[in-house]
Amino acid sequence: MSSEGSALAGGKERPPGLAKGALKPINVLAIAVAAISPTTSVFLVYGAGLASAGTGVILAFIIGGVIAIGMAMSYAEVGSLFPSAGGAYTIVRKALGPVAGGVANVLFLVLGIVVTASILVAAASYLNSLVPALPVNWTAFGMMALVTLLSLERISPTSWVTGAMLVLELAVIAIFTAFAFAHPALSGNPFTHPVVPSGSRGALVTVGAGALMVAVVPALFAYNGYDWPLYFAEESQEAKHKLPRAVLMAAGIAIFFELAAVIGATFAIHNLGAAAANASPLSLIAQQVMGATGAKLLLIGVIIAMFDTGLAGNLAYSRIYYASARDGMWPGPLNKFFAHVSPRTQVPTYGFLVLFVGNGILSIFTSLNNLITFTGVVIVVIYLLVAVSAIVSRVRAKEAERSFRMPIWPLPPVIAIVGVAIALSQQARRDLIITAIILAASAAYYGLRRRSSDAPASASAPDVATAGEA
């Protein structure tokens, strides 16, 4: 048993761990692609990208795809070196130290109680368009309750539920993309001359570099989730060798489906001004290329896909809190709270309850637009930490065993760092200030804890071989 496990158990008996070996590689890949959810992602962020970059949304998604590939390689390599339920949190903590790891932990706490709510509010909004009698916010709350109930069950059957819904959603986005490509209507070439509506009359102007980079963050938000296999390292079979491949495959699948959908949808636009001003431009495009009935069927698939994304995302966040609690990163008794694992289902129960409360409250009291832009900024800050970790870990531990070594190192993490930094420089000041406050406060807190006499021991997170003893 690890020292953290002894402390959390009060020195009596070993607490139950996660379900070691419960997931096959196909289950983990399904969870990861469901967490990304090409259908959810495109329908969630396409409007924001189109509003800021017009037809340049295609280039924004291409740039985002290049950054995502660099990030996926970084996640795959360092994740294979530090396999843990903490995933990116553990990567940052091991590579950059406990203070940086604490910052990552706080960022994931913020994401955990924001991202799922944003997705479910979007799902409820689409459902409201089909059934107006259903109130958006309370419907989202009900969805969050169902997500929590499913999350509390054993991971293996839950992963199969996630996979079944994933098959449906990939069919949905493939059908939509095919219809969009079959009905091209856009004038002009968005690859060589992207334009965006400007002014009250909607005159088309060339998209500037700044507006293009603004749209890159929603694109990165759309691709986000390919690192999800890492959070199930302690429950997966052959984790060190299979999970890096799952990360790369998940990124590749997401980029392929999403970029195809974005290109097809953009070329199918009849009136760019009307589409950019529409609250749900893809719904408008779907009606134009599929007809009213086809668009309604498409929306049903989108709603299912968004629910699946909420479920897949929720599964990982509680495991991050579990891993950080095991490392003693939370204040006092919260370590024991978040490290609690149900003896029956072998899942970190109390973390899911915290996620339910946080996301439930946001589902009732907030709007979709307020959530998407802010969470996009937080996600790219985590990307920045992981990319730096990939460089630092290779420099400091050149001889360490890695089941995956990224090609053309250090180009992938460098591309990711440069791309993320430029994208961040173009984001809304409000979102940047809020994120900066979170970063400063969490760094100060963990810095002071490290210096104090009662700071937690900087113990290493256990690898897959010993995770069941933590």
Secondary structure, DSSP 8 states (H G I E B T S, - for coil): --HHHHHHTTTTS------TT-B-HHHHHHHHHHHH-HHHHHHHHHHHHHHHHGGGHHHHHHHHHHHHHHHHHHHHHHHHHS-STTTHHHHHHHHH-HHHHHHHHHHHHHHHTTHHHHHHHHHHHHHHHH-TTS-HHHHHHHHHHHHHHHHTS-HHHHHHHHHHHHHHHHHHHHHHHHHHHHS----S-TTTS-EEEETTTTEEEE--HHHHHHHHHHHHHHHTTTTGGGGGGGGBTTHHHHHHHHHHHHHHHHHHHHHHHHHHHHHT-S-HHHHHHSSSHHHHHHHHHHHHHHHHHHHHHHHHHHHHHHHHHHHHHHHHHHHHHHTT-SSTTHHHHHT---TTT-S-HHHHHHHHHHHHHHHHH--HHHHHHHHHHHHHHHHHHHHHHHHHHHHHTTTS--S---TTTTHHHHHHHHHHHHHHHTS-HHHHHHHHHHHHHHHHHHHHHHHSTT---------TTTGGG-
